[in-house]
Amino acid sequence: MQKLVFATNNAHKTEEVAKILAPNYKVLNLKDINCLVDIPETGATFAENATLKSSYVSENFGLDCFADDSGLEVEALNNEPGIYSARYSGIKDDVTNLQLLLKNMEGETNRRARFKTVISLLKNGENHLFEGTIEGTIRTAASGTKGFGYDPIFQPDGYDITFAEMDMTEKNKISHRALAMQQLIKFLKK
């Protein structure tokens, strides 16, 4: 069985991916390989940040690895917060970031936005990128209690509810992260 590292500290995410890739791959996370470093995300794009994380693990631990970087791009804000989504307000706080985004959108008629995820898979020394995007709009007020980040103000196209009002199973079928993961899984199962 091949070992594959998911550059995350989220045990739930690791377990979920491990079930999908079994029995061909044993999926480990950063804690499993004793990687205690907060890998810097200094890239200018989602792809660069994901590649920085997968490369760090590959170079320092000699293991095949995949990593993701995700964020929200709002058309009226020149695609902000983008790669800075988790720290848009200057701190890593979902509520503060969401409130700042709503404040910056006050009076704005163009509410188009997209969530984007890019996964970098570094396998056998080659980098493979997988992208998932979901289009939608930004609501004028938060709605729903499920999910995290900007989920309470993001309404995906074709739905009349936000990600935060959506059942997790449904969200996980259509989300940007799910779309990128489906491509990764298809590639690994080939």
Helices and strands as residue ranges (DSSP letters): E 2-6, H 11-21, E 25-29, H 46-61, E 65-74, G 75-77, E 80-81, G 82-87, H 94-104, E 112-123, E 126-138, G 151-153, E 154-156, G 163-165, H 168-174, H 176-189
